[in-house]
């Protein structure tokens, strides 16, 4: 075997050493880059998980706020039917809002912001209810005090002052009576073509809804339109073909028929005919009567 020249051997060893050093540097650089990428990936995932956690906490906080407001609405009540009807509507809105929030992902920021706005609106509405109830209670309290004062003065002076007596009676009645129009004697009849009452579905030509608007000194005087909504046994609203509509609690409703009367604070009897319906089927018909401010009554009629 030929002996390697010492100089060549030295040069070869130096070249190998240099080559190994470069390779080692490349490997170190690749390890550094890999560690950097791993650190960056860990940071991104950590930030994402932290953000998702914060969004879930925000959604949970929003849910708890809505549920707290829902509890406040449940505990809120009044002695006024028309306010109670509005409260029932708002309670339904809150229940629906709770359900929508629970079904929405926390990462859906646009819907979460929308729900926050709806929560703010419902809070404002509730403050309005509280203010309205307090105002009415304050008014009734003031009227009660005024009525008591008037009675005391009348007793002290022992004068048969007719005007003062009327004021006392008016103030006393205002404490116990509201301004919302009410009705009684609510009933619905079915008539045949001979204007005879019948309960045979195949003989019915028209319905007649009778009711009496009760006396109310605080109610607004003037024309009052009464609307009736009649539904057949399948729950379908009947129509007389006139396309009558009215607004109740902010909602536009279709009416089967309507009639306007001149109300001057005294009892008024009225009847509303339901014509041009066509064929009538067997079963239970329901009827509800309204003004734009109140529900006046509900009734049913069975056709055989």
C-alpha positions as a Markdown table, in Angstrom:
| # | Residue | x | y | z |
|---|---|---|---|---|
| 1 | Unk | 0.0 | 0.0 | 0.0 |
| 2 | Unk | 1.3 | 3.4 | -1.0 |
| 3 | Unk | 2.1 | 5.7 | 1.9 |
| 4 | Unk | 0.1 | 9.0 | 1.8 |
| 5 | Unk | 2.1 | 12.2 | 1.5 |
| 6 | Unk | 2.0 | 14.0 | 4.9 |
| 7 | Unk | 1.2 | 17.4 | 3.3 |
| 8 | Unk | -1.7 | 15.9 | 1.3 |
| 9 | Unk | -2.9 | 14.1 | 4.4 |
| 10 | Unk | -2.9 | 17.4 | 6.3 |
| 11 | Unk | -4.7 | 19.2 | 3.5 |
| 12 | Unk | -7.3 | 16.4 | 3.3 |
| 13 | Unk | -8.0 | 16.5 | 7.1 |
| 14 | Unk | -8.4 | 20.3 | 7.0 |
| 15 | Unk | -10.9 | 20.0 | 4.1 |
| 16 | Unk | -12.9 | 17.4 | 6.0 |
| 17 | Unk | -12.9 | 19.5 | 9.1 |
| 18 | Unk | -14.0 | 22.5 | 7.2 |
| 19 | Unk | -16.8 | 20.5 | 5.5 |
| 20 | Unk | -18.0 | 19.1 | 8.8 |
| 21 | Unk | -18.0 | 22.5 | 10.4 |
| 22 | Unk | -20.2 | 23.9 | 7.6 |
| 23 | Unk | -22.6 | 21.0 | 7.9 |
| 24 | Unk | -22.8 | 21.5 | 11.6 |
| 25 | Unk | -23.6 | 25.2 | 11.2 |
| 26 | Unk | -26.4 | 24.4 | 8.7 |
| 27 | Unk | -27.8 | 21.9 | 11.1 |
| 28 | Unk | -27.7 | 24.4 | 14.0 |
| 29 | Unk | -29.4 | 27.0 | 11.8 |
| 30 | Unk | -32.1 | 24.6 | 10.9 |
| 31 | Unk | -32.7 | 23.7 | 14.5 |
| 32 | Unk | -32.9 | 27.4 | 15.5 |
| 33 | Unk | -35.4 | 28.0 | 12.7 |
| 34 | Unk | -37.5 | 25.0 | 13.7 |
| 35 | Unk | -37.5 | 26.1 | 17.3 |
| 36 | Unk | -38.5 | 29.6 | 16.2 |
| 37 | Unk | -41.4 | 28.2 | 14.1 |
| 38 | Unk | -42.5 | 26.0 | 17.0 |
| 39 | Unk | -42.4 | 28.9 | 19.4 |
| 40 | Unk | -44.4 | 31.1 | 16.9 |
| 41 | Unk | -47.0 | 28.3 | 16.4 |
| 42 | Unk | -47.3 | 27.8 | 20.2 |
| 43 | Unk | -47.8 | 31.6 | 20.6 |
| 44 | Unk | -50.5 | 31.7 | 17.9 |
| 45 | Unk | -52.4 | 28.7 | 19.4 |
| 46 | Unk | -52.1 | 30.1 | 22.9 |
| 47 | Unk | -53.4 | 33.5 | 21.8 |
| 48 | Unk | -56.2 | 31.9 | 19.9 |
| 49 | Unk | -57.2 | 29.7 | 22.9 |
| 50 | Unk | -57.0 | 32.8 | 25.1 |
| 51 | Unk | -59.2 | 34.8 | 22.8 |
| 52 | Unk | -61.8 | 32.0 | 22.5 |
| 53 | Unk | -61.8 | 31.7 | 26.3 |
| 54 | Unk | -62.3 | 35.5 | 26.6 |
| 55 | Unk | -65.2 | 35.4 | 24.0 |
| 56 | Unk | -66.8 | 32.5 | 25.9 |
| 57 | Unk | -66.6 | 34.4 | 29.1 |
| 58 | Unk | -68.1 | 37.5 | 27.4 |
| 59 | Unk | -70.9 | 35.3 | 26.0 |
| 60 | Unk | -71.5 | 33.8 | 29.5 |
| 61 | Unk | -71.6 | 37.3 | 31.0 |
| 62 | Unk | -74.1 | 38.5 | 28.4 |
| 63 | Unk | -76.2 | 35.4 | 29.1 |
| 64 | Unk | -76.2 | 36.1 | 32.8 |
| 65 | Unk | -77.1 | 39.7 | 32.2 |
| 66 | Unk | -80.1 | 38.8 | 30.0 |
| 67 | Unk | -81.2 | 36.1 | 32.6 |
| 68 | Unk | -81.0 | 38.7 | 35.3 |
| 69 | Unk | -83.1 | 41.1 | 33.3 |
| 70 | Unk | -85.5 | 38.3 | 32.6 |
| 71 | Unk | -85.9 | 37.7 | 36.4 |
| 72 | Unk | -86.5 | 41.5 | 36.9 |
| 73 | Unk | -89.3 | 41.4 | 34.3 |
| 74 | Unk | -90.8 | 38.4 | 36.0 |
| 75 | Unk | -90.9 | 40.3 | 39.3 |
| 76 | Unk | -92.3 | 43.4 | 37.7 |
| 77 | Unk | -96.1 | 43.8 | 37.8 |
| 78 | Unk | -98.8 | 46.5 | 37.8 |
| 79 | Unk | -102.5 | 46.9 | 38.5 |
| 80 | Unk | -103.1 | 48.1 | 34.9 |
| 81 | Unk | -104.1 | 45.5 | 32.3 |
| 82 | Unk | -102.6 | 47.3 | 29.3 |
| 83 | Unk | -99.2 | 47.6 | 31.0 |
| 84 | Unk | -99.4 | 43.9 | 32.0 |
| 85 | Unk | -100.1 | 43.0 | 28.3 |
| 86 | Unk | -97.0 | 44.9 | 27.3 |
| 87 | Unk | -94.9 | 43.2 | 30.0 |
| 88 | Unk | -96.0 | 39.8 | 28.7 |
| 89 | Unk | -94.8 | 40.8 | 25.2 |
| 90 | Unk | -91.4 | 42.0 | 26.6 |
| 91 | Unk | -91.0 | 38.8 | 28.6 |
| 92 | Unk | -91.5 | 36.7 | 25.4 |
| 93 | Unk | -88.9 | 38.8 | 23.7 |
| 94 | Unk | -86.4 | 38.2 | 26.5 |
| 95 | Unk | -87.1 | 34.4 | 26.5 |
| 96 | Unk | -86.4 | 34.4 | 22.7 |
| 97 | Unk | -83.2 | 36.4 | 23.2 |
| 98 | Unk | -81.9 | 34.0 | 25.8 |
| 99 | Unk | -82.5 | 31.1 | 23.5 |
| 100 | Unk | -80.8 | 32.8 | 20.5 |
| 101 | Unk | -77.7 | 33.7 | 22.6 |
| 102 | Unk | -77.4 | 30.1 | 23.8 |
| 103 | Unk | -77.5 | 28.8 | 20.2 |
| 104 | Unk | -74.9 | 31.4 | 18.9 |
| 105 | Unk | -71.2 | 30.6 | 18.9 |
| 106 | Unk | -69.2 | 33.0 | 21.1 |
| 107 | Unk | -66.9 | 33.7 | 18.1 |
| 108 | Unk | -69.8 | 35.2 | 16.1 |
| 109 | Unk | -69.0 | 38.8 | 17.1 |
| 110 | Unk | -71.7 | 40.5 | 14.9 |
| 111 | Unk | -74.5 | 38.5 | 16.5 |
| 112 | Unk | -73.1 | 38.9 | 20.0 |
| 113 | Unk | -73.0 | 42.7 | 19.5 |
| 114 | Unk | -76.5 | 42.6 | 18.1 |
| 115 | Unk | -77.7 | 40.8 | 21.2 |
| 116 | Unk | -75.9 | 43.3 | 23.4 |
| 117 | Unk | -77.9 | 46.1 | 21.7 |
| 118 | Unk | -81.1 | 44.2 | 22.1 |
| 119 | Unk | -80.3 | 43.8 | 25.8 |
| 120 | Unk | -79.8 | 47.6 | 26.1 |
| 121 | Unk | -83.1 | 48.2 | 24.3 |
| 122 | Unk | -85.0 | 45.8 | 26.7 |
| 123 | Unk | -83.4 | 47.5 | 29.7 |
| 124 | Unk | -84.5 | 50.9 | 28.4 |
| 125 | Unk | -88.1 | 49.6 | 27.8 |
| 126 | Unk | -88.1 | 48.2 | 31.4 |
| 127 | Unk | -87.0 | 51.6 | 32.8 |
| 128 | Unk | -89.9 | 53.1 | 30.8 |
| 129 | Unk | -92.3 | 50.6 | 32.4 |
| 130 | Unk | -91.0 | 51.4 | 35.9 |
| 131 | Unk | -91.4 | 55.1 | 35.3 |
| 132 | Unk | -94.9 | 54.7 | 33.9 |
| 133 | Unk | -96.0 | 52.5 | 36.8 |
| 134 | Unk | -94.5 | 54.9 | 39.3 |
| 135 | Unk | -96.2 | 57.8 | 37.6 |
| 136 | Unk | -99.6 | 56.1 | 37.6 |
| 137 | Unk | -99.1 | 55.1 | 41.3 |
| 138 | Unk | -98.1 | 58.6 | 42.2 |
| 139 | Unk | -101.1 | 60.0 | 40.4 |
| 140 | Unk | -103.5 | 57.6 | 42.1 |
| 141 | Unk | -101.9 | 58.4 | 45.4 |
| 142 | Unk | -102.2 | 62.1 | 44.8 |
| 143 | Unk | -105.8 | 61.7 | 43.6 |
| 144 | Unk | -106.6 | 59.7 | 46.8 |
| 145 | Unk | -105.1 | 62.4 | 49.0 |
| 146 | Unk | -107.0 | 65.0 | 47.1 |
| 147 | Unk | -110.2 | 63.1 | 47.5 |
| 148 | Unk | -109.6 | 62.6 | 51.2 |
| 149 | Unk | -108.9 | 66.3 | 51.6 |
| 150 | Unk | -112.0 | 67.3 | 49.7 |
| 151 | Unk | -114.1 | 64.9 | 51.8 |
| 152 | Unk | -112.6 | 66.4 | 55.0 |
| 153 | Unk | -113.3 | 69.9 | 54.0 |
| 154 | Unk | -116.9 | 69.0 | 53.0 |
| 155 | Unk | -117.4 | 67.4 | 56.4 |
| 156 | Unk | -115.9 | 70.4 | 58.3 |
| 157 | Unk | -117.9 | 73.0 | 56.6 |
| 158 | Unk | -121.1 | 70.9 | 56.6 |
| 159 | Unk | -122.2 | 72.6 | 53.4 |
| 160 | Unk | -124.2 | 70.8 | 50.8 |
| 161 | Unk | -121.9 | 72.0 | 48.1 |
| 162 | Unk | -122.9 | 70.1 | 45.0 |
| 163 | Unk | -119.9 | 71.0 | 43.0 |
| 164 | Unk | -117.5 | 69.9 | 45.7 |
| 165 | Unk | -119.5 | 66.6 | 46.1 |
| 166 | Unk | -119.1 | 66.0 | 42.4 |
| 167 | Unk | -115.4 | 66.6 | 42.6 |
| 168 | Unk | -115.0 | 64.2 | 45.5 |
| 169 | Unk | -116.9 | 61.5 | 43.6 |
| 170 | Unk | -114.9 | 62.1 | 40.4 |
| 171 | Unk | -111.6 | 62.0 | 42.3 |
| 172 | Unk | -112.6 | 58.9 | 44.2 |
| 173 | Unk | -113.7 | 57.1 | 41.0 |
| 174 | Unk | -110.4 | 58.0 | 39.3 |
| 175 | Unk | -108.5 | 56.2 | 42.0 |
| 176 | Unk | -110.3 | 52.9 | 41.3 |
| 177 | Unk | -111.1 | 53.2 | 37.6 |
| 178 | Unk | -108.8 | 53.3 | 34.6 |
| 179 | Unk | -109.2 | 55.0 | 31.3 |
| 180 | Unk | -109.1 | 51.8 | 29.3 |
| 181 | Unk | -112.5 | 50.9 | 27.6 |
| 182 | Unk | -114.0 | 47.6 | 28.7 |
| 183 | Unk | -117.0 | 45.5 | 27.6 |
| 184 | Unk | -119.4 | 42.9 | 29.0 |
| 185 | Unk | -122.5 | 40.9 | 27.7 |
| 186 | Unk | -120.2 | 39.4 | 25.1 |
| 187 | Unk | -121.9 | 36.7 | 22.9 |
| 188 | Unk | -121.9 | 35.5 | 19.3 |
| 189 | Unk | -124.9 | 34.1 | 17.4 |
| 190 | Unk | -125.3 | 32.3 | 14.1 |
| 191 | Unk | -128.2 | 33.2 | 11.8 |
| 192 | Unk | -129.7 | 31.6 | 8.7 |
| 193 | Unk | -131.0 | 33.3 | 5.6 |
| 194 | Unk | -134.3 | 33.8 | 7.3 |
| 195 | Unk | -132.6 | 35.7 | 10.2 |
| 196 | Unk | -133.3 | 32.9 | 12.6 |
| 197 | Unk | -130.7 | 31.7 | 15.1 |
| 198 | Unk | -129.4 | 28.3 | 14.2 |
| 199 | Unk | -126.5 | 26.0 | 15.2 |
| 200 | Unk | -126.6 | 24.0 | 11.9 |
| 201 | Unk | -123.4 | 24.7 | 10.0 |
| 202 | Unk | -124.9 | 24.1 | 6.6 |
| 203 | Unk | -127.7 | 26.6 | 7.3 |
| 204 | Unk | -125.6 | 29.5 | 8.7 |
| 205 | Unk | -125.5 | 32.6 | 6.5 |
| 206 | Unk | -123.8 | 35.1 | 8.9 |
| 207 | Unk | -122.6 | 35.6 | 12.5 |
| 208 | Unk | -123.6 | 38.4 | 14.9 |
| 209 | Unk | -121.3 | 39.4 | 17.7 |
| 210 | Unk | -123.0 | 41.4 | 20.5 |
| 211 | Unk | -121.3 | 43.3 | 23.3 |
| 212 | Unk | -121.8 | 46.3 | 25.6 |
| 213 | Unk | -119.2 | 48.9 | 26.1 |
| 214 | Unk | -119.3 | 49.7 | 29.9 |
| 215 | Unk | -119.7 | 53.1 | 31.4 |
| 216 | Unk | -116.3 | 54.8 | 32.1 |
| 217 | Unk | -116.1 | 58.5 | 32.9 |
| 218 | Unk | -112.4 | 58.6 | 32.3 |
| 219 | Unk | -112.5 | 57.0 | 28.9 |
| 220 | Unk | -112.0 | 59.3 | 25.9 |
| 221 | Unk | -115.2 | 60.5 | 24.3 |
| 222 | Unk | -115.9 | 60.3 | 20.6 |
| 223 | Unk | -115.8 | 57.7 | 17.8 |
| 224 | Unk | -114.6 | 54.2 | 18.9 |
| 225 | Unk | -114.1 | 51.4 | 16.4 |
| 226 | Unk | -114.5 | 47.9 | 17.7 |
| 227 | Unk | -112.8 | 45.0 | 15.7 |
| 228 | Unk | -113.7 | 41.3 | 15.9 |
| 229 | Unk | -111.4 | 38.4 | 14.9 |
| 230 | Unk | -113.4 | 35.2 | 14.2 |
| 231 | Unk | -111.5 | 31.9 | 13.6 |
| 232 | Unk | -113.0 | 28.7 | 12.2 |
| 233 | Unk | -112.5 | 25.2 | 13.8 |
| 234 | Unk | -109.2 | 24.9 | 11.9 |
| 235 | Unk | -107.9 | 28.2 | 13.4 |
| 236 | Unk | -108.3 | 30.1 | 10.1 |
| 237 | Unk | -109.2 | 33.7 | 10.5 |
| 238 | Unk | -112.5 | 34.5 | 8.7 |
| 239 | Unk | -112.7 | 37.6 | 6.5 |
| 240 | Unk | -115.7 | 39.6 | 5.2 |
| 241 | Unk | -113.6 | 40.6 | 2.1 |
| 242 | Unk | -113.0 | 44.2 | 3.2 |
| 243 | Unk | -109.4 | 43.7 | 4.2 |
| 244 | Unk | -109.8 | 45.5 | 7.5 |
| 245 | Unk | -106.7 | 45.8 | 9.7 |
| 246 | Unk | -105.9 | 47.5 | 13.0 |
| 247 | Unk | -102.9 | 48.1 | 15.2 |
| 248 | Unk | -102.7 | 46.5 | 18.7 |
| 249 | Unk | -99.6 | 46.6 | 20.9 |
| 250 | Unk | -97.6 | 47.8 | 18.0 |
| 251 | Unk | -98.6 | 44.9 | 15.8 |
| 252 | Unk | -100.8 | 45.1 | 12.7 |
| 253 | Unk | -103.6 | 42.6 | 12.9 |
| 254 | Unk | -106.3 | 41.5 | 10.3 |
| 255 | Unk | -109.9 | 41.9 | 11.4 |
| 256 | Unk | -112.9 | 39.8 | 10.3 |
| 257 | Unk | -115.2 | 42.8 | 10.7 |
| 258 | Unk | -115.5 | 46.1 | 12.6 |
| 259 | Unk | -118.0 | 48.8 | 13.6 |
| 260 | Unk | -117.6 | 52.4 | 14.8 |
| 261 | Unk | -119.8 | 53.8 | 17.6 |
| 262 | Unk | -120.0 | 57.2 | 19.3 |
| 263 | Unk | -118.8 | 56.7 | 22.9 |
| 264 | Unk | -119.7 | 59.4 | 25.4 |
| 265 | Unk | -118.8 | 57.7 | 28.6 |
| 266 | Unk | -122.1 | 55.8 | 28.9 |
| 267 | Unk | -122.9 | 52.1 | 28.2 |
| 268 | Unk | -123.3 | 51.4 | 24.5 |
| 269 | Unk | -124.8 | 48.2 | 23.1 |
| 270 | Unk | -123.6 | 47.2 | 19.7 |
| 271 | Unk | -123.7 | 44.3 | 17.3 |
| 272 | Unk | -121.2 | 43.5 | 14.6 |
| 273 | Unk | -122.3 | 41.3 | 11.7 |
| 274 | Unk | -119.9 | 38.9 | 10.0 |
| 275 | Unk | -121.0 | 38.5 | 6.4 |
| 276 | Unk | -119.6 | 37.3 | 3.0 |
| 277 | Unk | -117.8 | 34.4 | 4.6 |
| 278 | Unk | -119.1 | 31.6 | 2.3 |
| 279 | Unk | -119.5 | 28.1 | 3.6 |
| 280 | Unk | -119.4 | 27.3 | 7.3 |
| 281 | Unk | -118.1 | 24.0 | 8.7 |
| 282 | Unk | -118.9 | 22.0 | 11.8 |
| 283 | Unk | -117.0 | 22.7 | 14.9 |
| 284 | Unk | -116.1 | 25.4 | 17.4 |
| 285 | Unk | -115.7 | 29.0 | 16.2 |
| 286 | Unk | -113.9 | 31.5 | 18.4 |
| 287 | Unk | -114.2 | 35.3 | 18.5 |
| 288 | Unk | -112.1 | 38.0 | 20.1 |
| 289 | Unk | -113.1 | 41.7 | 20.2 |
| 290 | Unk | -110.6 | 44.6 | 20.4 |
| 291 | Unk | -110.2 | 48.3 | 20.3 |
| 292 | Unk | -106.7 | 49.6 | 19.5 |
| 293 | Unk | -106.1 | 49.9 | 23.2 |
| 294 | Unk | -107.6 | 46.8 | 24.8 |
| 295 | Unk | -109.0 | 43.3 | 24.4 |
| 296 | Unk | -112.8 | 43.6 | 25.0 |
| 297 | Unk | -113.8 | 39.9 | 25.2 |
| 298 | Unk | -113.6 | 36.4 | 24.0 |
| 299 | Unk | -116.3 | 33.9 | 23.1 |
| 300 | Unk | -117.0 | 30.6 | 21.3 |
| 301 | Unk | -119.9 | 29.1 | 19.2 |
| 302 | Unk | -120.4 | 25.5 | 18.3 |
| 303 | Unk | -121.9 | 24.6 | 15.0 |
| 304 | Unk | -123.2 | 21.1 | 14.4 |
